[in-house]
Amino acid sequence: MTMTEEALLAQLVEGQPPPAGRFGEYGGRFAPETLMSILERLEEGVVALMGDDGFRAELDSELSDFVGRPTPLTHAPALSDSWGAEVYLKREDLCHTGAHKINNGIGQALVARRLGAERIVAETGAGQHGVATAAASARVGLPCTVYMGAIDAERQAPNVERMRLLGAELILVTTGDQTLRSAIDEAFRAWVADPVGTYYLLGSAVGPHPYPWLVRELQSVIGKEARRQIMESAGGLPDVAVACVGGGSNSIGLFRGFVGDPSVELLGIEAGGSDGLHSATLVHGTNGVLHGAMTPLLQDDHGQVLETHSLAPGLDYPGVGPEHALLRDLGRARYEAVSDDEALAAVHECSSSEGILPALESAHALAGARRWAREHPGGRVLVGVSGRGDKDLQLIKGAHSG
Ligand SMILES: *Cc1c(COP(=O)(O)O)cnc(C)c1O
C-alpha cells in the first residue's frame, strides 16, 4: 500500500465524516446550486446531532423499544455442517418491518424532527424503504410523502397497502421509466421546492454528502452488535463477514464493526442476475456521477445508465455507495456476484434446514458465504441476514413456475 492508501484506510477505520464528503475519489456532492447550501446545512446538523449525547440516547431508546434491537446472532448448525464451516447469522430479519432499513428510517426521522422539518419525503423502488420511512414518520409524528414509480407500485401492491395504512401519502410517478429512477427525480423536485420544511429521507448509503456517511453511522449498529455477540458466543472474531450489496447500507453497517480488524475479511455480494443482465456495480461498473455522487455505476460508453436486473428487488440499483468503492480499491473489502439461481437455492437451503426464511437480497449473502466456506474449510463465517423473505413469496413461486 502507498502512503496515501494507508492514510485513506486509517481515515475509514477512524470513521469521522470524510473530508469534503470524499471517500478517495468517490462520493462528494454533485448537486444543483439550489441544493448545495441545503446539503451544507444538513451536514452541519447531522454531524452535531450524531455527536450529541441527548440525541444518541433518544436514538438508542427507539432502536430498542421500536425497532426491537439488539437483534440476535444465531448459530446455524445445519448450514455449518453442510458448508464445513462455523456459520453465524446476524438477524436483521427480526427488525420491525422485517429488514435493516428501519435502523436508518427511524434514525433519519429523529434527525428530521430535531432539525425542525415539517414533513418527510422519500422515494421507493420495491417499497421496502417506503414502508420503513412511513412507519418511522408515523412514530415521530411527521407527515410523510413517498414517491413510487407506477410500474413498481403495480408489481409491489402489498407494500403500497402497507405504506397507506402507515399513514403515508403515496404519489405514483407516471413520468420517465415509471420506476425507481423517476421516483428519485420527483422526490428531489419536491425537496428543492421546499428545502426548509422538507426532510429528504434517503434509503441507502448513496447520494451526495452527508448521506453516505449518515446512513453508514445509523447502520453501524449492526456491526457493533455482531462484533460483541460473536466474541461472546464463538470466543473470537469471524474470519469473514459477508453481506449483500444493493446501495450498500446493510453491508457497510456490518463491515463497520470489523473494518479495524485486519484479520477479518470483508466480502460484499452483488446481484449477478441472469441472462447477462445484472446489478453488479462494484464488479463490472465504471466511474461516473449518479444521484449526487461519484461512484462506480453501470453505464454504456456514452454515460447512459444501463438497464439492471436482479430477482431481488432491493439489489436492483445501477450505482453503489462510495465507501464500498474505496474499500474495494484499497483491497480492504472484496466484492463478488451471485446469480438469481444461486440466491434461490440459498433461500431454500436456509429455510428448510435452519427454519429461517431469508429475503432474496439476503440469500445472495448466504450463497456468497457458502462459496467462501467451500474455499476455507473450518473457517468462521458471519453472514448478515438483512431481511426476511415473506415479502418475496410471489417472486420465489414465480421463479419456479417460470
Ligand atoms: C433494500 C434491501 C437491501 C439492499 O439495500 P442495501 O442498502 O444494500 O442494504 C438488502 N436486503 C434487504 C432485505 C433490503 O430490503
The ligand as an SDF file (V2000), in Angstrom:
LIG
                    3D

 15 15  0  0  0  0  0  0  0  0999 V2000
  -33.1820   -2.8350    0.4530 C   0  0  0  0  0  0  0  0  0  0  0  0
  -32.6340   -4.1180    0.8940 C   0  0  0  0  0  0  0  0  0  0  0  0
  -31.2970   -4.4900    0.6460 C   0  0  0  0  0  0  0  0  0  0  0  0
  -30.3450   -3.6630   -0.1810 C   0  0  0  0  0  0  0  0  0  0  0  0
  -30.0380   -2.4080    0.3270 O   0  0  0  0  0  0  0  0  0  0  0  0
  -28.6270   -2.0410    0.9610 P   0  0  0  0  0  0  0  0  0  0  0  0
  -28.6810   -0.5740    1.0890 O   0  0  0  0  0  0  0  0  0  0  0  0
  -27.5650   -2.5120    0.0250 O   0  0  0  0  0  0  0  0  0  0  0  0
  -28.5380   -2.7330    2.2640 O   0  0  0  0  0  0  0  0  0  0  0  0
  -30.8400   -5.6890    1.1520 C   0  0  0  0  0  0  0  0  0  0  0  0
  -31.6550   -6.5110    1.8490 N   0  0  0  0  0  0  0  0  0  0  0  0
  -32.9410   -6.1940    2.1160 C   0  0  0  0  0  0  0  0  0  0  0  0
  -33.7600   -7.1540    2.8840 C   0  0  0  0  0  0  0  0  0  0  0  0
  -33.4800   -4.9980    1.6460 C   0  0  0  0  0  0  0  0  0  0  0  0
  -34.7530   -4.7040    1.8910 O   0  0  0  0  0  0  0  0  0  0  0  0
  1  2  1  0
  2  3  1  0
  2 14  2  0
  3  4  1  0
  3 10  2  0
  4  5  1  0
  5  6  1  0
  6  7  2  0
  6  8  1  0
  6  9  1  0
 10 11  1  0
 11 12  2  0
 12 13  1  0
 12 14  1  0
 14 15  1  0
M  END
$$$$
